[in-house]
């Protein structure tokens, strides 16, 4: 059920004795110092800032998704208007029941396993006239690598990647690294996870990220992989069954930094608004906080690219 092919960076286990980055202790300490004393661990985005995912098939209605105009008071000026990415639309299979995330990001993802395609959007909404629109939109194969190529976007240093189609500012698919509801029910996750932090590096990223929107001096580059200490005995912590499933994946596969956000949070599939599925009683947003932040480590970063959205000069309203 996991997305992307077996050799995708998202589906490769870390393996024994990985190289830990020389800056790991400093970066983890930086993150810990930025978190409230009662939340010095990883939060789980279960109800807020999530990615709802809808499965579709050949019977799902095809709907046009229009380019959404900028918000009232938007400070961007051309050529920084948001846009849909290469090949997105003009028709997208969207179920009648589909609802984007309720926060300002309004993420929405559509997966067609028969056609092996996914669509994801940022700031998606259903208008009063029943038509759909979104600020960004991407379409990509779910049997592909799960990464984007920077060469496909004519982006300039300082720009927002949202101006070119991706809905994650690291430039990775929105569904990459999501913990899915069915995975928690099965008790097994066999891929890397995705996370966000409040201390992402200013204009610095590593692959698989192709861009950055960080603002922290010497922070964690987007695209970085963080691993939970594989030698840690999870039985020492009072974890729910769902949290143990996530923690085991964090030990075996790790998680990739995909976006900036408040605190430090792991992304799971957004379920709000779905009648037959809910995280209530299964997984709580606090379930990983029992594991201290200092039990995580940043793996070797590899080549760092010094480009990204200039967060110190321009911000968009959310």
C-alpha positions in Angstrom: 0.0 0.0 0.0 3.0 2.4 0.3 3.5 5.0 -2.4 6.4 5.1 -4.9 8.7 2.3 -6.2 10.8 0.1 -3.9 14.0 2.0 -4.6 12.5 5.4 -3.8 14.3 7.3 -1.1 11.0 7.2 0.8 11.0 3.4 0.9 14.7 2.6 1.6 15.4 1.4 5.2 18.3 3.3 6.8 20.3 0.1 7.4 22.9 -0.6 10.1 25.5 1.9 11.2 24.5 4.9 9.2 26.7 8.0 9.1 25.5 10.6 11.6 26.1 14.2 10.6 28.7 16.1 12.6 26.2 18.8 13.3 23.6 16.4 14.6 24.0 17.2 18.3 23.9 20.9 17.7 20.8 20.7 15.4 18.8 18.5 17.8 19.7 20.8 20.7 18.7 23.8 18.6 15.3 22.1 17.9 14.8 21.1 21.6 15.6 24.7 22.8 13.0 26.0 20.4 10.2 23.8 21.8 8.1 24.4 24.9 9.4 22.6 28.0 6.3 20.4 28.0 6.6 19.5 24.3 10.3 18.6 23.8 9.5 15.8 21.5 7.7 15.3 18.2 4.0 16.2 18.0 1.7 14.3 15.6 -0.5 16.4 13.3 -3.7 14.3 13.5 -6.4 17.0 13.4 -4.6 20.2 12.2 -2.2 20.9 9.4 -2.9 17.5 7.8 -3.1 16.1 4.3 -6.5 14.5 3.5 -6.1 11.7 0.9 -9.0 10.4 -1.2 -8.8 7.2 -3.2 -10.5 7.4 -6.6 -11.1 5.2 -9.6 -12.5 5.3 -13.1 -16.0 6.0 -11.8 -15.0 9.2 -9.9 -16.3 12.4 -11.6 -13.6 14.4 -13.4 -13.8 18.0 -12.4 -11.9 21.1 -13.6 -9.6 22.7 -11.0 -9.2 26.4 -11.7 -6.3 28.6 -10.8 -7.3 30.2 -7.5 -6.8 34.0 -7.4 -4.6 35.5 -4.7 -6.0 36.2 -1.3 -7.3 39.6 -0.4 -4.3 41.5 0.9 -1.8 39.2 -0.8 1.6 41.0 -0.9 3.1 39.0 -3.8 3.5 40.8 -7.1 3.9 39.3 -10.5 5.7 37.1 -11.5 5.2 35.6 -8.0 1.6 34.6 -8.6 0.8 31.0 -7.6 0.3 28.5 -10.3 -0.4 24.8 -11.1 2.6 22.7 -12.0 3.5 20.9 -15.3 0.8 18.6 -16.5 -1.7 19.4 -13.7 -5.3 19.3 -14.8 -7.4 20.4 -16.6 -9.6 17.6 -15.1 -9.0 15.9 -11.8 -11.0 13.0 -10.3 -12.5 14.5 -7.1 -15.1 12.6 -5.1 -18.3 14.4 -4.1 -17.3 13.9 -0.5 -13.9 15.4 -0.8 -13.0 18.1 1.7 -9.6 19.9 1.9 -7.9 20.4 5.2 -9.6 23.0 7.2 -6.6 25.1 8.1 -5.2 27.9 5.9 -3.0 25.5 3.9 -6.2 23.6 2.7 -4.2 20.7 1.4 -5.9 18.0 -0.6 -4.5 14.8 -2.2 -6.1 12.4 -4.7 -4.8 8.9 -5.4 -5.8 6.7 -8.3 -4.2 3.3 -7.9 -5.6 2.0 -11.1 -4.0 4.7 -13.2 -1.0 4.9 -10.7 -1.4 8.7 -10.4 -1.6 11.2 -7.6 -2.7 14.8 -7.6 -2.0 17.2 -4.7 -3.1 20.8 -4.1 -2.4 23.6 -1.7 -5.1 26.1 -0.8 -7.8 24.0 -2.5 -11.4 24.9 -2.1 -14.8 24.2 -3.4 -16.4 27.5 -4.4 -20.0 28.4 -3.8 -20.8 27.7 -7.4 -19.6 24.1 -6.9 -16.4 24.5 -8.9 -12.9 23.7 -7.5 -9.9 25.9 -7.4 -6.4 25.8 -5.8 -3.3 28.0 -5.6 -1.0 25.1 -6.5 -1.4 21.7 -8.2 0.9 18.8 -9.0 0.3 15.4 -10.7 2.9 12.6 -10.5 3.1 8.8 -10.7 2.7 6.9 -7.5 4.9 4.1 -8.9 7.7 6.6 -9.5 10.5 7.9 -7.4 8.5 10.2 -5.1 10.7 13.2 -5.9 10.6 16.2 -8.2 13.3 17.5 -10.5 14.3 21.2 -9.9 15.0 21.5 -13.6 11.2 21.3 -14.3 10.6 24.6 -12.5 12.1 27.8 -13.8 12.5 29.0 -10.2 14.9 31.8 -9.2 16.7 32.1 -5.9 14.5 34.0 -3.5 11.2 32.8 -5.1 8.5 30.8 -3.4 8.3 27.3 -4.8 4.5 27.6 -4.5 4.8 30.0 -7.4 5.6 26.9 -9.6 3.2 24.2 -8.5 4.4 22.1 -5.5 2.4 22.3 -2.3 5.3 21.4 0.0 7.9 24.1 0.2 10.7 21.5 0.2 9.5 20.5 -3.3 8.4 16.9 -2.5 5.0 15.3 -3.1 2.4 16.0 -0.4 1.7 12.3 0.1 5.4 11.4 0.6 6.0 10.2 4.1 2.4 10.4 5.3 1.4 7.9 8.0 -1.7 6.4 6.6 -4.7 5.2 8.6 -4.6 1.7 7.2 -0.9 1.4 8.1 -1.7 2.1 11.8 -4.5 -0.4 11.7 -2.1 -3.0 10.3 0.6 -2.2 12.9 3.3 -1.8 10.2 4.9 1.2 8.4 7.5 0.3 5.7 8.6 3.8 4.6 10.1 7.0 5.8 7.9 9.6 7.4 7.6 13.3 6.8 8.0 16.1 9.4 8.2 19.8 9.8 10.1 22.0 12.3 10.3 25.6 13.4 14.1 25.8 13.0 14.5 25.1 9.3 17.6 26.5 7.8 17.5 29.8 5.9 18.1 29.1 2.1 19.7 25.7 2.7 18.4 22.3 1.6 19.6 18.8 0.8 18.1 16.2 -1.6 15.3 15.0 -1.8 14.3 18.5 -1.1 14.6 20.9 -4.1 13.9 24.1 -2.2 13.5 25.6 1.2 11.4 28.1 3.1 13.4 28.1 6.4 14.4 31.2 8.3 16.8 29.9 11.0 20.5 30.6 10.9 22.4 27.3 10.9 19.1 25.4 11.3 18.0 22.0 9.9 18.1 21.9 6.1 14.9 20.8 4.5 15.4 17.4 3.0 17.4 16.2 6.1 16.7 12.8 7.5 16.2 12.4 11.2 16.3 8.9 12.8 15.1 7.8 16.2 17.9 5.9 18.0 17.5 2.3 16.7 19.0 1.0 19.9 16.3 2.6 22.0 14.1 0.1 23.9 10.6 1.4 23.1 9.2 -0.7 26.0 10.7 1.9 28.4 8.0 4.4 27.2 4.3 4.3 27.8 3.5 4.4 24.1 0.1 3.6 22.5 0.1 0.8 20.0 -0.2 3.3 17.2 2.8 5.4 18.6 4.9 2.2 18.8 4.2 1.5 15.2 5.3 5.0 14.3 8.4 4.8 16.5 9.5 1.6 15.0 9.3 3.2 11.5 11.3 6.1 12.8 14.0 3.7 14.0 14.1 1.6 10.8 13.3 4.3 8.1 13.6 7.7 9.8 11.8 10.8 8.6 12.5 13.6 6.1 12.1 17.3 6.8 9.5 18.6 4.2 8.3 21.9 5.5 8.4 24.7 8.0 5.9 24.8 10.8 5.3 25.5 14.5 7.3 23.3 16.8 8.2 19.8 15.5 5.6 17.6 14.1 5.1 14.3 12.2 2.5 14.2 9.4 -0.3 11.6 9.3 -3.2 11.3 6.9 -5.9 13.9 7.5 -9.2 12.1 8.4 -11.5 14.9 9.6 -14.8 15.0 7.8 -14.6 11.3 6.9 -17.5 9.4 8.5 -16.0 5.9 8.7 -12.5 6.7 9.7 -11.1 8.7 12.6 -7.9 9.0 14.7 -10.0 9.4 17.9 -9.2 6.6 20.3 -6.5 5.3 17.9 -3.8 8.0 17.7 -3.4 11.2 19.7 -1.3 14.2 18.7 0.7 13.8 22.0 1.5 10.1 21.6 5.2 10.5 20.7 6.1 13.2 23.3 7.2 10.5 25.8 10.3 10.0 23.7 12.8 12.9 24.5 14.0 15.0 21.6 17.7 14.1 22.4 17.0 10.4 21.4 16.9 11.5 17.7 19.8 12.2 15.4 20.4 13.9 12.1 21.9 11.6 9.5 24.7 12.7 7.2 23.3 15.6 5.2 25.2 15.2 1.9 25.7 18.2 -0.4 23.9 21.3 0.8 22.4 23.7 -1.8 22.3 27.4 -0.7 19.1 28.6 -2.3 15.5 29.0 -1.3 12.6 31.3 -0.6 13.8 34.5 0.9 11.7 34.4 4.0 13.4 37.5 5.4 12.2 39.8 2.6 8.9 38.3 1.6 6.2 36.3 3.4 2.8 35.3 2.1 -0.2 35.5 4.4 -1.6 32.2 5.6 
